[in-house]
Amino acid sequence: MNIIIIEDEKPAARLLQRKVEKLNLKVNTLLHSVEESIEWFSRNEHPDLIFLDIQLSDGLSFEIFEKIEIKSAVIFTTAYDEYALKAFKLNSIDYLLKPIDEDDLEIAVAKFKSRTQKPENLQLDFEQIKRMLTNPVEKTYKARFTVKIGQHLKVITTEEIECFFSENKGTYIHTTDNRDYLIDSTLEVLEQEMNPRDFYRVSRKFIVPLKSIKEIVVYSNSRLKVILPTYNDDEVIVSREKVNDFKDWIA
């Protein structure tokens, strides 16, 4: 069986290769861009199966299929959530949501082995992807949280949130009235749940809303310090690797 992986992040491609080969399959080729893939397909026999990331460093992967008539089966590997993909899930072999779970990978490979996909179905997948990326499904973001205070429940809206922070393996909401509430979540989960236009993860410890930023101060080692209205238990520092992205976000 001839298998290739198209993934722009080389460490992620190698990790997927190792996971696939744990299933006693051989990955023959790793490709990392639209341009490289077009050149490879024009010179080589097409594989039986492609593990395909949708967004590559130099464009969207369906551009490959606009230039080359591909007759291979495809398993998508993508950061897009299942709601955006469900419209064409049945026409492809499967899709794997990053980070890729090994059990899901094994199921996807089993699906591939159990049936052969027709080329016209493959082309339909890419037309659907194209439309979705042009007119993406609107994602719903979290607007309120329910916290337990003794025997009572309190609803906290996003307008009341001054920041999220982690401390001693717990995650907390700090509100505009200078109170902290423990929540059953993690900053990693909150990054996905909160509207990225309004909330930004400045460091491993803090997520802050744009509306709560009172002041931004140049800090040591090319970092920035964010001043919030009431939170002063710890310094809210924008890590150096996030500074440029943070500046784009507040612009």
C-alpha positions as CSV (number, residue, x, y, z in Angstrom):
1,M,0.0,0.0,0.0
2,N,1.4,3.4,-1.0
3,I,0.6,6.1,1.6
4,I,1.7,9.8,1.7
5,I,1.3,12.6,4.3
6,I,0.8,16.2,3.3
7,E,1.3,18.4,6.3
8,D,3.2,21.7,6.5
9,E,4.4,21.3,10.1
10,K,7.3,18.8,9.8
11,P,7.2,17.6,13.5
12,A,3.4,16.9,13.1
13,A,4.0,15.1,9.9
14,R,6.7,12.8,11.5
15,L,4.5,12.2,14.5
16,L,1.6,11.1,12.3
17,Q,4.0,8.9,10.3
18,R,5.0,7.1,13.5
19,K,1.3,6.6,14.5
20,V,0.4,5.3,11.0
21,E,3.4,2.9,11.0
22,K,2.4,1.6,14.4
23,L,-0.6,0.2,12.5
24,N,1.8,-1.9,10.3
25,L,1.5,0.5,7.4
26,K,4.3,2.2,5.5
27,V,4.3,5.9,4.8
28,N,6.3,6.4,1.6
29,T,6.5,10.2,1.4
30,L,6.1,13.3,3.4
31,L,5.1,16.5,1.6
32,H,4.9,20.0,3.2
33,S,3.4,22.5,0.8
34,V,1.0,23.0,-2.1
35,E,3.9,23.7,-4.5
36,E,5.9,20.6,-3.4
37,S,2.8,18.4,-3.6
38,I,1.9,19.5,-7.1
39,E,5.4,18.8,-8.3
40,W,5.4,15.4,-6.6
41,F,2.1,14.3,-8.0
42,S,3.1,15.4,-11.5
43,R,6.2,13.1,-11.4
44,N,5.1,10.1,-9.3
45,E,2.5,7.4,-9.3
46,H,-0.4,8.5,-7.1
47,P,-0.7,6.8,-3.8
48,D,-3.5,4.6,-2.5
49,L,-4.1,6.9,0.5
50,I,-3.3,10.5,1.4
51,F,-3.4,12.0,4.9
52,L,-4.1,15.6,4.1
53,D,-4.0,18.8,6.1
54,I,-6.4,21.4,4.8
55,Q,-4.3,24.5,5.4
56,L,-0.7,24.4,4.3
57,S,2.0,27.1,4.6
58,D,1.5,28.3,1.0
59,G,-2.2,27.9,0.6
60,L,-5.2,25.6,0.9
61,S,-4.6,22.0,0.0
62,F,-7.5,21.8,-2.4
63,E,-5.4,23.9,-4.8
64,I,-3.4,20.7,-5.4
65,F,-6.5,19.1,-6.8
66,E,-7.3,22.0,-9.0
67,K,-4.0,21.5,-10.8
68,I,-3.7,17.7,-10.6
69,E,-6.4,15.1,-11.1
70,I,-5.9,13.0,-8.0
71,K,-7.3,9.5,-7.8
72,S,-6.3,8.6,-4.3
73,A,-8.4,8.2,-1.2
74,V,-8.1,11.0,1.4
75,I,-8.2,11.1,5.2
76,F,-8.3,14.7,6.3
77,T,-6.2,15.9,9.2
78,T,-7.4,19.3,10.3
79,A,-7.8,21.7,13.2
80,Y,-11.4,22.5,11.9
81,D,-14.1,21.4,14.3
82,E,-16.5,18.6,13.5
83,Y,-19.4,21.0,12.9
84,A,-17.6,22.7,10.0
85,L,-16.7,19.3,8.5
86,K,-19.8,17.3,9.0
87,A,-21.3,18.2,5.6
88,F,-18.7,16.3,3.7
89,K,-17.6,13.7,6.3
90,L,-19.5,10.9,4.6
91,N,-17.9,11.5,1.2
92,S,-14.3,11.3,2.3
93,I,-12.9,8.3,4.0
94,D,-12.8,10.2,7.3
95,Y,-11.2,13.2,9.0
96,L,-9.0,13.3,12.0
97,L,-9.2,16.3,14.3
98,K,-5.9,17.6,15.6
99,P,-4.3,16.5,17.9
100,I,-4.8,13.1,16.3
101,D,-6.0,10.4,18.6
102,E,-4.5,7.0,17.9
103,D,-7.9,5.2,18.3
104,D,-9.5,7.5,15.8
105,L,-6.6,7.0,13.4
106,E,-7.0,3.2,13.6
107,I,-10.8,3.5,12.9
108,A,-10.1,5.8,9.9
109,V,-7.6,3.4,8.4
110,A,-10.0,0.5,8.9
111,K,-12.6,2.5,7.0
112,F,-10.2,2.9,4.2
113,K,-9.4,-0.8,4.1
114,S,-13.1,-1.6,4.0
115,R,-14.0,0.4,0.9
116,T,-12.5,2.2,-2.1
117,Q,-13.4,5.8,-2.6
118,K,-14.4,7.0,-6.1
119,P,-12.5,9.9,-7.6
120,E,-15.7,11.9,-8.2
121,N,-16.4,11.8,-4.5
122,L,-13.0,13.1,-3.7
123,Q,-13.5,16.1,-6.0
124,L,-16.9,16.8,-4.3
125,D,-15.1,16.9,-0.9
126,F,-12.8,19.7,-2.1
127,E,-15.6,21.7,-3.6
128,Q,-17.4,21.5,-0.2
129,I,-14.2,22.5,1.6
130,K,-13.8,25.4,-0.8
131,R,-17.3,26.7,0.0
132,M,-16.9,26.3,3.7
133,L,-13.6,28.2,3.8
134,T,-15.2,31.0,1.8
135,N,-18.4,31.0,3.9
136,P,-17.3,29.3,7.1
137,V,-19.8,28.0,9.6
138,E,-20.3,30.7,12.3
139,K,-19.0,29.4,15.6
140,T,-20.8,30.0,18.8
141,Y,-18.6,31.2,21.7
142,K,-19.2,30.9,25.4
143,A,-21.2,33.9,26.8
144,R,-21.6,32.9,30.5
145,F,-20.3,30.6,33.2
146,T,-22.0,29.0,36.2
147,V,-20.0,28.8,39.4
148,K,-20.9,27.1,42.7
149,I,-20.7,29.2,45.9
150,G,-21.6,26.9,48.8
151,Q,-25.1,25.7,48.1
152,H,-25.8,28.5,45.5
153,L,-25.1,28.9,41.8
154,K,-23.9,32.2,40.4
155,V,-24.0,33.1,36.7
156,I,-21.1,35.2,35.4
157,T,-21.3,36.8,32.0
158,T,-18.3,37.6,29.8
159,E,-18.9,41.3,30.5
160,E,-18.1,40.7,34.2
161,I,-14.8,38.9,33.5
162,E,-11.6,40.8,34.0
163,C,-9.3,37.8,33.3
164,F,-8.9,34.1,33.5
165,F,-5.9,32.7,35.4
166,S,-4.5,29.4,36.5
167,E,-3.0,28.8,40.0
168,N,-2.1,25.6,41.9
169,K,-3.6,23.4,39.1
170,G,-6.9,25.3,39.3
171,T,-8.5,27.7,36.8
172,Y,-10.2,30.9,38.0
173,I,-12.4,33.7,36.8
174,H,-11.4,37.1,38.2
175,T,-14.3,39.4,37.9
176,T,-14.6,43.2,37.6
177,D,-15.8,43.4,41.2
178,N,-12.4,42.0,42.3
179,R,-13.5,38.5,43.1
180,D,-12.1,35.1,42.1
181,Y,-14.2,32.0,41.2
182,L,-12.9,28.5,40.7
183,I,-14.2,26.9,37.4
184,D,-14.1,23.4,36.1
185,S,-12.1,24.1,33.0
186,T,-8.5,24.8,31.8
187,L,-7.0,27.7,29.9
188,E,-6.5,25.4,26.9
189,V,-10.2,24.7,26.8
190,L,-11.1,28.3,27.4
191,E,-8.9,29.4,24.4
192,Q,-11.3,27.4,22.2
193,E,-14.5,28.5,23.9
194,M,-13.9,32.3,24.1
195,N,-14.3,34.6,21.1
196,P,-10.7,35.3,19.9
197,R,-11.7,38.9,18.9
198,D,-12.4,39.6,22.6
199,F,-10.1,37.3,24.6
200,Y,-6.4,36.6,24.2
201,R,-4.1,34.2,26.0
202,V,-1.1,36.3,26.9
203,S,0.9,33.6,28.6
204,R,0.6,30.1,30.1
205,K,-1.2,31.6,33.1
206,F,-3.5,34.3,31.8
207,I,-6.3,34.9,29.3
208,V,-7.4,38.6,29.2
209,P,-10.3,40.3,27.5
210,L,-9.5,43.4,25.4
211,K,-12.1,45.5,27.3
212,S,-10.3,45.0,30.6
213,I,-6.8,46.2,29.5
214,K,-6.2,49.4,31.4
215,E,-2.6,49.9,30.3
216,I,0.2,48.2,28.5
217,V,3.8,48.8,29.7
218,V,7.1,47.8,28.1
219,Y,8.7,45.1,30.3
220,S,12.1,43.4,30.5
221,N,13.4,40.9,27.9
222,S,11.2,42.4,25.1
223,R,8.0,41.5,26.9
224,L,4.9,43.5,27.7
225,K,3.1,44.0,31.0
226,V,-0.7,44.3,31.0
227,I,-2.3,46.4,33.7
228,L,-5.9,45.3,34.7
229,P,-8.4,47.4,36.7
230,T,-8.5,45.3,39.9
231,Y,-6.3,42.2,39.5
232,N,-3.0,42.7,41.2
233,D,-2.2,39.3,42.8
234,D,0.5,38.6,40.1
235,E,2.0,40.4,37.1
236,V,0.2,39.8,33.8
237,I,3.0,39.5,31.4
238,V,2.8,38.9,27.6
239,S,5.4,36.3,26.9
240,R,8.1,37.3,24.4
241,E,7.0,34.9,21.7
242,K,3.5,36.3,21.8
243,V,4.3,40.0,21.7
244,N,3.9,40.5,18.0
245,D,0.7,38.5,17.8
246,F,-0.6,40.4,20.8
247,K,0.1,43.7,19.1
248,D,-1.8,42.6,16.1
249,W,-4.7,41.5,18.3
250,I,-5.1,44.9,20.0
251,A,-4.6,46.9,16.8
